[in-house]
């Protein structure tokens, strides 16, 4: 027995309020679903980018000198000697910024000393064990030597540059496209030059939220202890970080009476804190989308149930003239499919318009059409499943119902 589409359309038009509301609910749900999932996937890809850093085995130590007797360089040398001698420590370095923390220094580099402006890139001050303390690997050139490590900047030479730097592969390609950067000179805004002696890859600097977090360069210099504050990066053998953090904090807190240890934290803490907003957005969007789909399913279920309850005699009559159970199920599924299809068509236009607006207002990538196709299929399947139980109830109506009210 074929499904009469025209009578279904006529029935929907006679009672169109419920069908229109459900169709609009489906359209809004589709627009929200597609764009929300696209944003969630982008956030997940952003948080899943390789950092090039041995994050799981690096601890960060912050100290602060608070007396006039505090001396930066002797304190650094004493602390590093202790940290590097500890069993289980792979490497330790002092630095001016915390990688992956969304805070640090951005300084310009020029490839032409005659240029008037330079783009800012993330700069990290480290010593000869800095790369090893991060777990970053050289892919070309060499590391810094102990003799090349410069003293901290002072008020008298606050603009002093360094003779050598190490750059990330991404920054090298940015500065010298399709060329080997080794031996090339770069310049600071004061036209002081430095020679590139090494290249690392991959590595993410202090600003994971930036468009190019891998545009990083390293300077062989002790950091200036602003307000007496110093930061150490310590990389441990796998599985030993937690135990060493307790030992290090207890020792350093007592070793120098002219300073205090502010905190000792795993590097994961700063990475997770940086991505907290992205993670919260993921949870929020997934929750809202799931609730919208659930409410949409309830709307479809309610409409199908209402249609079955108001057409009991009509169903009984069809059964009496020979309609089979599967014909009744098919009838209501087709009816629901028409409502869902109308909602999906409007939803596609709404999803594309919303995606275009988001791309203009918030500089997001344009909506990927694969997500739109996936959303259409998901909502279509979900809508049919929501109407399945009411359709089965309709098929269970016996033919005798047609004669009870005659």
Long-range contacts (C-beta under 8 A, 24 or more apart in sequence): 1-322, 1-323, 1-324, 1-327, 3-327, 3-330, 3-331, 3-334, 4-331, 5-334, 5-338, 8-331, 8-334, 8-335, 8-338, 9-338, 11-307, 11-311, 11-335, 12-335, 12-338, 12-339, 15-307, 15-310, 18-303, 18-306, 19-303, 19-339, 19-342, 21-299, 22-296, 22-299, 22-300, 22-303, 22-339, 22-343, 23-339, 23-340, 23-342, 23-343, 23-346, 24-343, 24-346, 25-295, 25-296, 25-299, 25-343, 26-296, 26-300, 26-339, 26-340, 26-343, 26-344, 26-347, 26-379, 26-383, 27-343, 27-344, 27-346, 27-347, 27-350, 28-292, 28-347, 28-350, 29-292, 29-293, 29-295, 29-296, 29-347, 29-379, 30-343, 30-344, 30-347, 30-348, 30-350, 30-351, 30-375, 30-376, 30-379, 31-347, 31-350, 31-351, 31-353, 31-354, 32-288, 32-289, 32-292, 33-289, 33-292, 33-293, 33-375, 33-378, 33-379, 34-351, 34-355, 34-367, 34-371, 34-372, 34-374, 34-375, 35-351, 35-354, 35-355, 35-358, 35-367, 36-285, 36-286, 36-288, 36-289, 37-285, 37-289, 37-371, 37-375, 38-355, 38-367, 38-368, 38-371, 39-281, 39-285, 39-358, 39-364, 40-281, 40-282, 40-285, 40-286, 41-371, 42-364, 42-365, 43-278, 43-279, 43-281, 43-282, 44-282, 46-208, 46-275, 46-278, 47-275, 47-278, 47-279, 49-204, 49-208, 49-213, 50-202, 50-204, 51-99, 51-100, 51-202, 51-203, 51-204, 51-208, 51-271, 52-134, 52-135, 52-136, 52-137, 52-200, 52-201, 52-202, 52-203, 52-204, 52-214, 53-99, 53-100, 53-134, 53-135, 53-136, 53-203, 53-204, 53-267, 54-134, 54-135, 54-235, 55-100, 55-267, 55-268, 55-271, 56-238, 56-241, 56-268, 57-90, 57-135, 57-235, 57-236, 57-237, 57-238, 57-240, 57-241, 58-133, 58-134, 58-135, 58-233, 58-234, 58-235, 58-236, 58-241, 58-266, 58-267, 59-233, 59-234, 59-236, 59-241, 59-244, 59-245, 59-248, 59-264, 59-265, 59-266, 59-267, 60-98, 60-231, 60-232, 60-233, 60-234, 60-264, 60-265, 60-266, 60-267, 60-269, 60-270, 61-231, 61-232, 61-234, 61-248, 61-249, 61-252, 61-261, 61-263, 61-264, 62-229, 62-230, 62-231, 62-261, 62-262, 62-263, 62-264, 63-229, 63-230, 63-231, 63-232, 63-252, 63-259, 63-260, 63-261, 63-262, 64-227, 64-228, 64-229, 64-230, 64-259, 64-260, 64-262, 65-225, 65-228, 65-229, 65-230, 65-258, 65-259, 66-228, 66-258, 66-259, 66-260, 67-257, 67-258, 67-259, 69-258, 70-228, 70-256, 70-258, 70-259, 72-152, 72-222, 72-224, 72-225, 72-228, 72-230, 73-151, 73-152, 73-222, 75-230, 75-256, 75-258, 75-259, 76-222, 76-230, 78-255, 78-256, 79-230, 79-232, 79-252, 79-255, 79-256, 80-127, 80-129, 80-232, 82-251, 82-252, 82-255, 83-232, 83-234, 83-248, 84-129, 86-244, 86-247, 86-248, 88-236, 88-237, 88-240, 88-243, 88-244, 89-234, 89-235, 89-236, 89-237, 89-244, 90-132, 90-133, 90-235, 90-236, 90-237, 91-129, 91-132, 91-133, 91-234, 91-235, 92-129, 92-133, 92-232, 92-233, 92-234, 92-235, 93-126, 93-127, 93-128, 93-129, 93-130, 93-132, 93-133, 93-134, 93-232, 93-233, 94-125, 94-126, 94-127, 94-222, 94-223, 94-230, 94-231, 94-232, 94-233, 95-124, 95-125, 95-126, 95-130, 95-223, 95-231, 95-232, 95-233, 96-124, 96-125, 96-223, 96-224, 96-231, 97-123, 97-124, 97-125, 97-206, 97-223, 97-231, 98-206, 98-231, 98-267, 98-270, 99-124, 99-134, 99-204, 99-205, 99-206, 99-233, 99-267, 99-270, 100-204, 100-206, 100-208, 100-267, 100-270, 100-271, 100-274, 101-206, 101-270, 101-273, 101-274, 102-206, 102-207, 102-208, 102-209, 102-273, 102-274, 103-206, 104-205, 104-206, 104-207, 105-206, 106-207, 107-188, 108-188, 108-189, 109-175, 109-186, 109-187, 109-188, 109-217, 110-186, 110-187, 110-188, 110-189, 110-191, 111-175, 111-176, 111-184, 111-186, 111-187, 112-187, 113-187, 113-191, 113-193, 118-187, 118-189, 121-171, 121-215, 121-216, 121-217, 122-205, 122-206, 122-207, 122-210, 122-213, 122-215, 122-216, 122-217, 123-216, 123-217, 123-218, 123-219, 124-205, 124-206, 124-216, 124-217, 124-218, 124-219, 125-218, 125-219, 125-221, 125-222, 125-223, 126-218, 126-219, 126-220, 126-233, 127-220, 127-222, 128-220, 130-218, 130-233, 131-166, 131-200, 131-218, 132-235, 133-233, 133-234, 133-235, 134-203, 134-233, 134-235, 135-235, 136-200, 136-203, 137-200, 137-201, 138-166, 138-198, 138-199, 138-200, 139-169, 139-199, 139-200, 139-201, 140-180, 140-182, 140-198, 140-199, 141-166, 141-182, 141-196, 141-197, 141-198, 141-199, 142-197, 142-198, 143-198, 144-197, 144-198, 144-218, 144-220, 148-220, 149-220, 149-221, 149-222, 150-219, 150-220, 150-221, 150-222, 151-221, 151-222, 152-221, 152-222, 152-223, 152-224, 152-225, 153-221, 153-224, 154-224, 159-188, 159-190, 159-192, 160-192, 161-188, 161-190, 161-192, 161-193, 161-194, 162-194, 162-219, 162-220, 162-221, 163-194, 163-195, 164-194, 164-195, 164-196, 164-197, 164-220, 165-194, 165-195, 165-196, 165-197, 165-217, 165-218, 165-219, 165-220, 166-196, 166-197, 166-198, 166-199, 166-200, 166-217, 166-218, 167-196, 167-198, 167-199, 167-200, 167-216, 167-217, 167-218, 168-199, 168-200, 168-201, 168-202, 168-203, 168-205, 168-214, 168-215, 168-216, 168-217, 169-199, 169-200, 169-201, 169-202, 169-214, 170-201, 170-202, 170-212, 170-214, 170-215, 170-216, 171-214, 171-215, 171-216, 171-217, 172-196, 172-199, 174-212, 174-215, 208-271, 208-274, 208-275, 209-274, 228-259, 229-262, 233-267, 241-266, 293-379, 293-382, 296-379, 296-382, 296-383, 297-382, 297-383, 297-385, 297-386, 298-386, 300-336, 300-339, 300-340, 300-383, 300-386, 300-387, 301-386, 301-387, 301-389, 301-390, 303-336, 303-339, 304-332, 304-335, 304-336, 304-386, 304-387, 304-390, 304-391, 305-390, 305-393, 307-332, 307-335, 307-390, 308-332, 308-390, 308-391, 308-393, 308-394, 311-394, 312-397, 312-401, 313-401, 313-402, 313-405, 315-394, 315-397, 315-401, 316-397, 316-398, 316-399, 316-400, 316-401, 316-402, 316-403, 316-404, 317-402, 319-397, 319-398, 319-399, 319-401, 319-402, 320-399, 320-400, 320-402, 320-403, 325-395, 325-396, 326-395, 328-391, 328-394, 328-395, 328-397, 329-388, 329-391, 329-392, 329-394, 329-395, 331-391, 331-394, 332-387, 332-390, 332-391, 332-394, 333-384, 333-387, 333-388, 333-391, 336-383, 336-384, 336-386, 336-387, 336-391, 337-380, 337-383, 337-384, 339-383, 340-379, 340-380, 340-383, 340-384, 341-380, 343-379, 344-376, 344-379, 344-380, 347-375, 347-376, 347-379, 348-372, 348-376, 351-375
